[in-house]
Amino acid sequence: MPFAYSESAHIVRGALGAVIRQRREAAHRTLTEVAAEAGLSPAHLSEVERGRKEVSTERLLAVAHALGIRPADLYAELARLLGADSDRPSWPEDPPAKLRLATASLPLEALRSVADFSAYMAMSNPPPKARPRIGFDTRR
C-alpha cells in the first residue's frame, strides 16, 4: 500500500488540530468554553489545535462531545484533508481555512519568516502599471 503524502506524525497532528479548530470556530465557541466542557485546560486544547501536542482518544471524544459532533465526523474530515481516496491531499476550498491548515503546525519563527518574505515579495514586485493604449481610432 503506498503511503499518503502526509505520513508524518507532525503533519497528522497539525491536520487534526486544524479540523478541531475549524469545527470550534464554525460552532462560534471559544477555546475556553470547549476546553472546560471537555475537561481540558485551554492551554492544552490550544496546543492540540496548533498541532503541537498529541491528543488521546478519550480527550478527542470529549472535545467532539463538547462541540456537539460525532467523532466519526472529525476522523472523516481528517481523512479528507490528508488525501484519502485521492492521488494528492485534498484542501478546503475556503482560502482562510486553507491558510490555517497550512500554517497550523508551523513554529512562530517559521511564520515570521513566511510573513517577512511575503512582505518583501510584495514590495519588490509591485503589480504592473496599466500601459496606455496606442493605436488608431477606428470609430467614425
N, C-alpha and C positions, 0 to 999 in steps of 0.2 A: 504494500500500500504506500503510495507516495505521500510525503509529508506536505502539510499545508504551508503556505508562506509564513505563517505566524506560529511556528512550532516552538518558539522560546517562551519560557515561563514569564519573562518580563513583558512580552507583548500581550500574552493572555491576561495577565493581571491588569495591565493598562486598559485592555478592551472591556474586561468585566467591570472595572471601576467606571469607565465611561458609560456603560449601559446603566449601571446603578444611578449615576449622577443624572443622566438624561431622563430616566424614569422619575427620579425625585423632583427634578425641575419641572417636568411635564405635569406632575401632580401638584405643583405650586406649594411644595413642602420645604421647610428649612432643614438644614443639616442637623440642627439641634433637636427638632421635633422627631425626625425619623430615628436618630440615634437613641433618643430617650425611649421611644416605643420599642425599639429593637434590643434594648438593654446594652447599648454600646456607648462609649464616650464619643462626643462629637469629633474629637481629635482622631480617634481610631477610624471612625467612618470616613473622615476626610482623607486619611492616608489610604484607605481602601479605594475610595473614588479616584485618587490620583495614581493608583497602581503601585503604590509603594509598600503596601502590606498585604499579606495573604489574608483570606477570609475563610473561616471554617464553614463547613456545610451547615452547621447549626446556626451560626450567625448570619449566613446568607439567607437561610429560611426565615429568620427573624426579621431581616431587612425587607424581604419580599412581603411578609405578612404586614409589616408596618406601612409599606407602600400600597397595600391592598391589591397585589398582583400575584399570580401564580409563579412559583419558582420555575416551572417549565417555560414560562414566557421569558424570564431572564436568560435561561440557557439557550432558548431558540434565538433570541436576539444576539447573544454572544456567538453562537454558531454562524449566524448570518454575517456578522461583522468579520469573523475570522475566515470567511470564504467557503463555507460548507457548500458542497454540490456545485462548485464552480472552479474554473482554472485560475482564478485570481481572487483576492479578497474583495468582498462587497463593502462598499462605503455608503453611508447615509447620503441621501440626496441634498439635505439641508447643509449649506456651506458652514454655518456656525457649528453644527453638530460634527461635521467632518473635521473641522479645525480642533474642536475639543477632543475628539478621539485621537487625532494625530499627535496632539501635544500632551495628552493625559499622563503619560509616563516619563516625560522629559524632566530632567532636573532644572532647577531655576536658572543656573548658569547657561544651560543649553538654550532655554527660552530667551534669555537676554541676548545671546549670540544671534539667534534667528531674527529677533526684533531689530538688533543693530544692523545686521546685514540687509534686512528688508528696507530699513530706512536709508541706508547707503545706496542701494539699488534704485530706490525711488528718486533720490536726489541726483544721482549721477546719470540716470537715463530718463529725463523728462519725456512726456509724450510728445510726438512730433507736432509741430505747428501746422495749421492748415495753410496750404500753399494757395496763393491767388490763382484763379483760373486765367489762363492766357489763351486767347483764341478769337475767332471771328464771330460776330453776332449774326446768326443766320436768319433772325426774325426780320421781317419787313412789313 
